[in-house]
């Protein structure tokens, strides 16, 4: 591992100043960053430890009905917050499906948003990877690419974003609060991550020194609590990354879908909001035909990036099934196998 400087600032302002320097990176739990450093994939000159900054580890219910989640709140603490899980069940289910209990105890909300792709060529420093080394090429294009992107990819990069947590967040119009050199600003969640284009090394819209301080779920997101699910398909039922996932949330009034939210994971370099599919669902009855139509609309622009055409059909099926589960109603308890197609919806999560 490359040698690096370690900085432990006392305030957010000091952290931003330290992290704005070239070669600096923020350190929280390090569940992704330290692995990348050990493999020489990421080689920062300076780590800025933010784990002891005051006020970033709180869950606050705000007066306007929204929920503010500090960047240092652990995935486990958030998922097991009873009031949170009741108000945003799809988000809790996504969190509990995303990693082992040990990792959830350590991993933070802010770190989850910024985790890097799990593309094998990104992790293999002997391979060409435009994300890791701009301009070097993309060995995934002609390599093992059955799990890669089918939406929004480019010739420069076909990697996909691995997060479960981010999928329901983008569906529910979450807001990211960022503190930077120019002060505080808010970023709609759907605008945080970038598609690769010709600059796949630029994964987000964040600037040097920018620190995510919180994620905020709007009050309107609570209106989907009665009909919200997260579903993922993975190569093993235990804690693996999604091949394809979907977050579906419906507001049903008088037997019709008054509003719908839908997002996909594992299909692009960012969590993918399926707005055309949402529009198809508004005002119609929650039927299998309606869900099939929405599934087709969600994948209208999908195309294989390699040996992964199967992911398009798989994604359609997961979308339709997630919508069906959401329409049936949010279960009273998180399933024992969160987000798994094999879970019994009424099972108790231990």
FINU-810938 format. One record per residue (C-alpha): residue number from 1; x, z, y. Coordinates in Angstrom, 3 decimals, padded with zeros to 6 digits. Each point is the difference from the previous one (the first is absolute). Layout:
BEGIN
pos; x; z; y
NUM; X; Z; Y
...
This chain:
BEGIN
pos; x; z; y
1; 000.000; 000.000; 000.000
2; 001.224; -000.853; 003.475
3; 001.028; 002.914; 002.217
4; -002.418; 000.790; 002.827
5; -000.554; 002.427; 002.849
6; -002.742; 002.592; -000.357
7; -001.962; 001.051; 003.094
8; -002.659; 002.717; 000.124
9; -001.735; -000.216; 003.402
10; -002.049; 002.865; 001.405
11; -002.656; -002.104; 001.743
12; -001.765; -003.328; -000.392
13; 001.722; -001.225; 003.154
14; 003.426; 000.809; -001.439
15; -000.932; -001.678; -003.280
16; -001.008; -003.217; 001.753
17; 003.229; -000.088; 001.999
18; 002.078; 000.501; -003.147
19; -001.939; -002.554; -002.083
20; 000.080; -002.661; 002.715
21; 003.742; -000.474; -000.584
22; 001.021; -002.995; -002.164
23; 000.213; 000.809; -003.706
24; -002.189; 003.118; 000.176
25; -002.906; 000.851; -002.304
26; -002.532; 002.808; -000.088
27; 000.094; 002.396; -002.958
28; -003.025; 001.965; -001.193
29; -000.425; 000.561; -003.741
30; 002.224; -002.992; -000.780
31; -001.885; -000.881; -003.195
32; 000.576; -003.706; 000.689
33; 002.909; -000.023; 002.469
34; 002.413; 002.056; -002.098
35; -000.525; -002.255; -003.017
36; 000.774; -003.015; 002.179
37; 003.125; 001.678; 001.339
38; 001.249; 000.901; -003.469
39; -000.329; -003.645; -001.016
40; 001.695; -001.253; 003.197
41; -003.168; -001.886; 000.905
42; -000.351; 001.999; 003.206
43; 003.217; 001.058; 001.774
44; -000.838; 001.993; 003.135
45; 002.782; 001.359; 002.196
46; -002.097; 002.990; 001.050
47; -002.885; 001.965; -001.469
48; -002.294; 001.771; 002.450
49; -001.731; 002.863; -001.810
50; -003.521; 000.531; 001.397
51; -001.228; 002.490; -002.600
52; 000.296; 003.010; 002.297
53; -001.703; -001.420; 003.084
54; -002.913; 002.144; 001.152
55; -003.596; -001.184; -000.144
56; 000.435; -002.997; -002.303
57; -001.280; 001.679; -003.178
58; -003.577; 000.766; 001.063
59; -003.396; -001.416; -000.930
60; -002.216; 000.243; 003.092
61; -003.744; -000.596; 000.286
62; -000.531; -001.364; 003.501
63; -002.972; 000.481; 002.269
64; -001.113; -003.625; -000.251
65; -000.361; 000.306; -003.793
66; 003.253; -001.769; -000.850
67; 002.739; 001.448; -002.186
68; 003.642; 000.138; 001.066
69; 002.607; 000.242; -002.774
70; 003.538; 000.946; 001.000
71; 002.797; -002.210; -001.279
72; 001.624; 002.864; -001.965
73; -003.140; 001.000; -001.903
74; 000.780; -000.435; -003.695
75; -002.014; -002.384; -002.124
76; -000.991; 002.904; -002.256
77; -001.189; 002.257; 002.812
78; -002.095; -002.792; 001.483
79; -001.559; -001.145; -003.283
80; -000.920; 003.555; -001.004
81; -001.483; 000.956; 003.363
82; -003.628; 000.473; -001.096
83; -001.588; -001.019; 003.288
84; 002.236; -003.069; 000.263
85; -000.747; -001.146; -003.553
86; -003.730; 000.392; 000.574
87; 000.033; -001.975; 003.257
88; 002.477; -002.725; -001.075
89; -000.222; -000.150; -003.802
90; 001.582; -003.436; -000.424
91; 003.082; 001.137; 001.910
92; 000.321; 003.139; -002.131
93; -000.403; -002.049; -003.180
94; 002.693; -002.430; 001.143
95; 002.403; 002.841; 000.752
96; -000.532; 001.595; -003.397
97; 000.598; -003.298; -001.780
98; 003.200; -000.769; 001.858
99; 002.725; 002.104; -001.586
100; 000.763; 002.954; -002.227
101; -000.988; 003.479; 001.125
102; 003.643; 000.832; 000.757
103; 000.372; -002.965; 002.333
104; -003.348; 000.658; 001.697
105; 001.158; 003.543; 000.759
106; 003.003; -001.378; 001.890
107; -001.070; -003.384; 001.374
108; -001.371; -000.099; 003.526
109; -002.768; -001.937; 001.698
110; 002.379; -001.771; 002.387
111; 002.458; -000.875; -002.734
112; -002.751; -001.488; -002.142
113; -000.906; -002.431; 002.761
114; 003.598; -001.211; 000.269
115; 001.038; -000.207; -003.648
116; 001.843; -003.170; -000.948
117; -001.002; -002.667; -002.486
118; 000.673; 000.494; -003.707
119; 001.167; -003.618; -000.498
120; 002.802; 000.118; -002.585
121; 002.097; -002.494; 001.976
122; -000.185; 002.210; 003.088
123; 001.394; 002.886; -002.051
124; 002.699; -002.116; -001.677
125; 002.851; -000.422; 002.477
126; 001.442; -002.825; -002.125
127; -003.137; -002.077; 000.670
128; -000.851; -002.029; 003.069
129; -002.648; 001.710; 002.120
130; -000.979; -000.961; 003.531
131; -001.610; 003.392; 000.515
132; 003.215; 001.845; -000.826
133; 002.439; -002.612; 001.364
134; -001.666; -002.445; 002.424
135; 000.842; -003.635; -000.657
136; 001.350; 000.538; -003.514
137; -002.991; -001.498; -001.818
138; -002.698; 001.294; -002.357
139; 000.857; 000.133; -003.697
140; -003.540; 001.138; -000.764
141; -001.326; -003.485; 000.789
142; 001.493; -001.408; -003.211
143; 000.369; 003.264; -001.857
144; -002.235; 002.617; -001.585
145; -002.920; 000.000; 002.407
146; -003.146; 000.762; -001.986
147; -000.795; 003.070; 002.131
148; 000.772; -001.521; 003.398
149; -002.212; -000.925; 002.948
150; -002.882; -002.470; -000.093
151; -001.064; 000.426; 003.643
152; 001.988; -000.345; 003.208
153; 003.327; -000.799; -001.660
154; 002.563; -002.472; 001.296
155; 002.906; -001.991; -001.407
156; 002.265; 002.733; 001.359
157; -001.620; 002.876; -001.886
158; -002.690; 000.539; -002.629
159; 000.324; 003.783; -000.344
160; -003.052; 002.248; 000.200
161; -000.662; 003.383; 001.583
162; -000.192; 002.746; -002.650
163; -002.083; 002.739; 001.663
164; -003.313; 001.260; -001.372
165; -000.689; 002.300; 002.964
166; 000.191; -002.849; 002.529
167; -002.776; -002.038; -001.629
168; -002.979; 002.251; 000.809
169; 001.597; 000.863; 003.360
170; -000.111; -003.629; 001.116
171; -003.532; -000.341; -001.346
172; -001.179; 002.982; 002.073
173; 001.583; -001.120; 003.294
174; 002.591; 002.767; 000.141
175; 002.180; 000.333; 003.103
176; 003.746; 000.679; -000.066
177; 001.340; 002.231; 002.781
178; 003.588; -000.849; 000.931
179; 002.437; 001.747; 002.315
180; 002.827; -002.167; 001.321
181; 002.405; -000.505; 002.839
182; -002.845; -001.271; 002.174
183; -002.284; 002.931; -000.783
184; -002.978; 000.310; -002.343
185; -002.125; -002.926; -001.110
186; -002.619; -000.759; -002.640
187; 000.128; -002.848; -002.526
188; -003.052; -001.159; -001.999
189; 000.985; 000.375; -003.636
190; -000.550; -003.684; -000.748
191; 002.644; -000.850; 002.618
192; 002.709; 002.399; -001.200
193; 001.444; -002.132; -002.808
194; 001.198; -003.585; 000.456
195; -000.266; -002.992; -002.295
196; 003.425; -001.461; -000.885
197; -000.043; -003.368; 001.733
198; 003.605; -000.919; 000.779
199; 001.039; 003.624; 000.677
200; -000.843; 002.033; -003.132
201; 002.548; 002.646; 001.005
202; -002.425; 001.050; 002.773
203; -002.620; 001.816; -002.050
204; -001.885; 001.789; 002.790
205; -000.577; -000.268; 003.742
206; 001.949; 003.226; 000.590
207; 002.969; -000.122; 002.362
208; 003.318; 001.886; -000.357
209; -000.605; 003.709; 000.470
210; -003.766; -000.220; -000.527
211; -001.300; 002.992; -001.927
212; -003.405; 000.060; -001.665
213; -001.385; 003.397; 000.989
214; -003.511; -000.211; -001.473
215; -002.667; -002.119; -001.645
216; -003.540; 000.308; 001.302
217; -003.186; -000.846; -001.881
218; -002.924; -000.752; 002.349
219; -003.279; 001.884; -000.190
220; -001.768; -003.172; -001.198
221; 002.070; 000.056; -003.207
222; -001.914; 003.081; -001.139
223; -003.153; -002.131; -000.153
224; 001.262; -001.671; -003.174
225; 000.584; 003.214; -001.952
226; -003.037; -000.425; -002.281
227; 001.092; -003.425; -001.257
228; 003.803; -000.304; -000.031
229; 002.474; -000.674; -002.819
230; 003.593; -001.019; -000.578
231; 000.896; -001.934; -003.139
232; 003.359; -001.257; -001.231
233; 001.363; -001.888; -002.983
234; 003.492; 000.950; -001.127
235; 002.119; -000.741; -003.022
236; -000.329; 003.575; -001.226
237; -002.768; 002.443; 000.778
238; 002.374; 002.752; 001.108
239; 001.510; -000.157; 003.452
240; 001.131; -003.596; 000.455
241; -000.229; -002.348; 002.959
242; -003.058; -002.225; 000.221
243; 000.064; -003.572; -001.190
244; -003.251; -000.335; 001.927
245; -002.145; 002.645; 001.687
246; -003.104; 000.141; 002.172
247; -001.645; 002.506; 002.316
248; -003.744; -000.528; 000.433
249; -002.272; 001.950; 002.330
250; -003.679; -000.679; 000.645
251; -002.674; 001.441; 002.245
252; -003.332; -000.600; -001.696
253; -003.281; 000.433; 001.867
254; -003.466; -000.781; -001.382
255; 001.455; -001.829; -002.976
256; 002.187; -002.314; 002.132
257; 003.698; 000.051; 000.894
258; 000.050; 000.957; 003.674
259; 003.803; -000.108; 000.200
260; 002.871; -000.741; -002.368
261; 003.741; 000.542; -000.050
262; 002.351; -001.648; -002.468
263; 003.781; -000.144; -000.356
264; 002.411; -001.078; -002.721
265; 003.402; 001.287; -001.082
266; 002.760; -001.601; -002.037
267; -000.838; -003.488; 001.251
268; 002.018; -000.359; 003.223
269; 002.859; 001.425; 002.047
270; -002.556; 002.227; 001.751
271; -003.239; 001.700; -001.036
272; -002.499; -002.838; 000.237
273; -003.288; 000.458; 001.868
274; -002.628; -002.390; -001.399
275; -002.209; -000.447; 003.065
276; -001.669; -003.282; -001.135
277; -001.212; 001.822; -003.114
278; -001.349; 002.865; 002.097
279; -002.096; -002.401; 002.076
280; -001.549; -001.509; -003.139
281; -001.194; 003.431; -001.104
282; -001.655; 001.182; 003.212
283; -003.783; -000.041; -000.164
284; -000.308; -000.912; -003.684
285; -001.008; 001.981; -003.057
286; 002.861; 001.573; -002.001
287; -000.242; -002.357; -002.983
288; 002.495; -001.453; -002.440
289; -000.473; -003.470; 001.525
290; 000.762; 001.324; 003.486
291; 003.129; 001.720; -001.253
292; 001.188; -003.146; -001.782
293; -000.474; -002.002; 003.193
294; 001.955; 002.610; 001.967
295; 002.785; -000.100; -002.587
296; 000.335; -003.758; 000.391
297; 000.040; 000.269; 003.793
298; 002.684; 002.677; -000.163
299; 002.365; -002.335; -001.866
300; -000.883; -003.297; 001.689
301; 003.504; -000.441; 001.411
302; 001.859; 001.276; -003.056
303; 002.574; -002.195; -001.710
304; 002.666; 000.735; -002.611
305; 003.530; 000.673; 001.198
306; 001.371; -000.583; -003.486
307; -001.143; 000.898; -003.492
308; -002.804; 002.190; 001.328
309; -003.158; -002.109; 000.243
310; -001.672; 002.571; -002.268
311; 000.142; 002.538; 002.860
312; -002.558; -001.981; 001.986
313; -002.635; 000.227; -002.712
314; 000.986; 003.589; -000.739
315; -000.413; 000.877; 003.670
316; -003.461; -001.559; 000.082
317; -001.064; 002.074; -002.975
318; 001.418; 003.206; 001.462
319; -001.780; -000.627; 003.300
320; -003.336; -000.556; -001.746
321; 000.472; 003.076; -002.157
322; 001.075; 002.210; 002.906
323; -003.100; -001.079; 001.934
324; -002.180; 000.701; -003.033
325; 001.466; 003.488; -000.358
326; -000.401; 000.675; 003.714
327; -003.631; -001.126; -000.057
328; -000.700; 002.346; -002.911
329; 001.096; 002.895; 002.204
330; 003.081; 002.090; 000.518
331; 000.435; 002.396; -002.942
332; -000.331; 003.700; 000.701
333; 003.544; 000.560; -001.272
334; 003.148; -002.108; 000.098
335; 000.438; -001.600; -003.457
336; 002.580; 001.514; -002.323
337; 001.783; -003.378; 000.095
338; -000.327; -000.819; 003.703
339; -000.666; -003.668; 000.821
340; 000.285; -001.035; -003.646
341; -002.509; -002.456; -001.531
342; 000.115; 002.252; -003.067
343; -001.066; 003.172; 001.809
344; -003.316; 001.711; -000.552
345; -001.443; 000.272; 003.493
346; -001.281; 003.514; -000.550
347; 003.181; 001.469; -001.447
348; 001.732; 002.912; 001.670
349; 003.428; -000.504; 001.506
350; 002.261; 002.823; -001.136
